[in-house]
Amino acid sequence: MTLDFIALARSMPAWESGDHDTIRETLSVSVARLARAGADFFVCPDNTAHQALERPGAELALPGLHIAEVVADRAARDGRTKVGVLGTSFLMNGPVYPRALAERAIGYEVPDARDRETVSRIIFEELVNGVLTDASRDAYVRVIERLAARGCDAVALACTEIPLLVTPEVSPLPTLDSTRLLARAAFDAAVGHCPLPTWRGGPVTG
């Protein structure tokens, strides 16, 4: 296993301006470095980054697992009918999870505008800095309660840091922990329990 990391701060201006193609180019550098290190496939635990990875462009240097596909597959196996999605504002306002869930005939909901702002603010101001507070946990629980009231039967924790704050024990809905689900899928692929991935970036089809 080899890790590669390019600081998110370098891409924040592109995120703010909606320049996903530039972000894809940055991510492709990481994938190329992993390929040179001898990796067989890549995983990107950043849910939001998949909005850029799905952009059309040259094939990435390695095939990779798509985090939303992994989460949506688990939701389908669990028999979920409507999934609430929590993540950054970029992700909650974007197409990644709506597409992946819809392709499996699963409905989705995102929090209302005020709750989306709360969820994203806590991520960027607290969670990415390792700050975990009871007040923020309570705020997330209230957001999930409102998603449950709108008919959701599970909630996707579609940001790497959210499971640090919202554990299954405190969540009003069953959780789909994207971080752990992706890690398990990567392990299964690495040890041959399932085929290696074939997606090399770009729109997801089939």
C-alpha positions in Angstrom: 0.0 0.0 0.0 1.4 3.4 -1.0 -0.1 6.8 0.0 0.2 10.0 -2.0 -1.1 13.4 -0.9 -1.4 16.8 -2.5 -2.7 19.4 0.1 -6.3 20.3 -0.4 -5.5 23.9 0.2 -3.9 24.0 -3.3 -7.2 23.2 -4.9 -9.5 25.3 -2.8 -9.5 28.3 -5.2 -10.5 25.9 -8.0 -13.3 24.4 -5.8 -14.6 27.8 -5.0 -14.7 28.8 -8.7 -16.1 25.5 -9.9 -12.9 24.7 -11.9 -13.2 20.9 -11.7 -11.0 20.3 -14.7 -8.0 21.9 -12.9 -8.7 19.8 -9.8 -8.8 16.6 -11.9 -5.4 17.5 -13.3 -4.0 17.8 -9.8 -5.5 14.5 -8.7 -4.1 12.8 -11.8 -0.6 13.7 -10.6 -1.2 11.7 -7.5 -2.5 8.8 -9.5 0.5 8.9 -11.8 2.8 8.8 -8.8 1.1 5.8 -7.4 1.4 4.1 -10.7 5.1 4.7 -10.8 5.3 3.3 -7.3 3.8 0.0 -8.6 0.3 0.2 -7.3 -2.3 -1.9 -9.1 -5.3 0.5 -8.5 -6.1 3.6 -6.5 -8.7 4.7 -4.0 -9.5 8.3 -3.2 -11.2 8.6 0.2 -12.2 12.2 -0.5 -15.8 12.0 -1.6 -15.9 15.6 -2.9 -12.9 14.9 -5.2 -15.0 12.4 -7.2 -16.9 15.3 -8.7 -13.6 16.3 -10.4 -12.5 12.7 -11.1 -15.8 12.2 -13.0 -15.0 15.0 -15.4 -14.2 13.9 -19.0 -10.5 13.8 -19.7 -7.5 11.6 -20.4 -7.6 8.2 -18.7 -5.9 8.2 -15.3 -2.7 6.2 -15.0 -4.4 3.6 -12.8 -7.9 2.2 -12.5 -9.7 3.1 -9.3 -12.6 2.3 -7.0 -15.3 5.0 -7.0 -16.3 5.8 -3.4 -20.0 6.6 -4.3 -20.3 3.4 -6.2 -19.1 1.5 -3.2 -21.5 3.3 -0.8 -24.4 2.9 -3.2 -23.7 -0.8 -3.6 -23.9 -1.2 0.1 -27.1 0.8 0.4 -28.6 -1.5 -2.3 -27.5 -4.6 -0.5 -29.0 -3.3 2.7 -32.3 -2.7 1.0 -32.3 1.1 1.5 -34.9 3.1 -0.4 -33.9 6.6 0.4 -30.5 7.8 1.6 -29.6 11.1 3.2 -26.2 12.5 2.1 -23.9 14.5 4.3 -20.6 16.0 3.1 -19.1 19.3 2.0 -21.3 21.8 0.4 -19.6 21.0 -2.9 -20.6 17.3 -2.6 -24.2 17.9 -1.3 -24.9 20.3 -4.1 -23.2 18.1 -6.7 -24.2 15.1 -8.9 -22.0 12.3 -7.6 -24.3 10.6 -5.0 -27.6 11.4 -6.8 -26.3 9.6 -9.9 -24.9 6.6 -8.0 -28.0 6.1 -5.9 -30.5 6.7 -8.7 -28.8 4.1 -10.9 -29.7 1.6 -8.1 -33.3 2.9 -7.9 -32.5 4.4 -4.5 -33.9 7.9 -3.6 -31.7 10.5 -1.9 -32.1 13.6 0.1 -29.7 16.3 1.1 -30.2 18.7 4.1 -32.0 22.0 3.5 -29.8 25.1 2.7 -29.3 26.1 6.3 -28.4 22.6 7.4 -26.0 22.2 4.4 -24.2 25.3 5.5 -23.9 24.0 9.1 -22.7 20.6 8.0 -20.0 22.0 5.6 -18.9 24.7 8.0 -18.2 22.2 10.7 -16.2 20.1 8.3 -13.9 22.9 7.2 -13.7 24.9 10.4 -13.5 22.0 12.9 -13.2 18.4 11.6 -10.4 19.0 9.2 -8.5 20.6 12.1 -9.1 17.6 14.4 -11.7 19.6 16.5 -14.5 17.4 17.8 -17.2 19.0 20.0 -20.4 17.8 21.6 -22.2 20.8 20.2 -21.3 20.0 16.6 -22.2 16.3 17.2 -25.6 17.4 18.4 -26.0 19.7 15.4 -25.3 16.7 13.0 -27.7 14.5 15.0 -30.5 17.1 14.5 -29.7 17.3 10.8 -30.0 13.5 10.5 -33.2 13.6 12.5 -34.7 16.0 9.9 -33.5 13.7 7.1 -35.3 10.8 8.8 -38.4 12.9 9.0 -38.2 13.3 5.2 -38.3 9.5 4.7 -34.6 8.6 4.7 -33.8 5.1 6.0 -30.0 5.6 6.1 -27.5 8.4 6.0 -24.3 8.4 4.0 -21.4 9.9 5.9 -19.9 11.1 2.6 -16.9 13.0 4.1 -13.8 11.3 5.5 -14.0 13.1 8.9 -17.7 12.9 9.7 -17.5 9.4 11.1 -15.1 10.7 13.7 -18.0 12.8 15.0 -21.1 10.8 14.1 -20.8 7.2 15.2 -23.5 4.5 14.7 -24.3 4.7 18.4 -25.4 8.4 18.2 -26.9 8.5 14.7 -30.7 8.6 14.4 -30.4 6.6 11.2 -28.2 3.6 10.1 -24.9 5.0 8.8 -23.1 4.3 5.5 -19.5 5.2 6.5 -17.9 5.9 3.2 -14.4 5.8 4.7 -14.7 2.3 6.1 -16.7 0.9 3.2 -14.1 2.1 0.7 -11.3 0.6 2.8 -13.0 -2.8 2.9 -13.7 -2.7 -0.8 -10.0 -1.9 -1.4 -8.9 -4.8 0.8 -11.2 -7.2 -1.1 -9.8 -6.0 -4.4 -6.2 -6.2 -3.2 -6.5 -9.8 -1.9 -8.5 -11.1 -4.9 -11.9 -11.4 -3.2 -13.3 -9.4 -6.1 -12.1 -8.2 -9.5 -9.8 -5.2 -9.7 -11.6 -2.0 -10.6 -11.6 -0.8 -14.2 -12.8 2.9 -13.9 -10.0 5.3 -14.9 -11.8 8.6 -14.3 -14.4 10.3 -16.4 -18.2 9.7 -16.3 -19.3 6.5 -14.7 -21.3 4.3 -16.9 -22.9 0.9 -16.3 
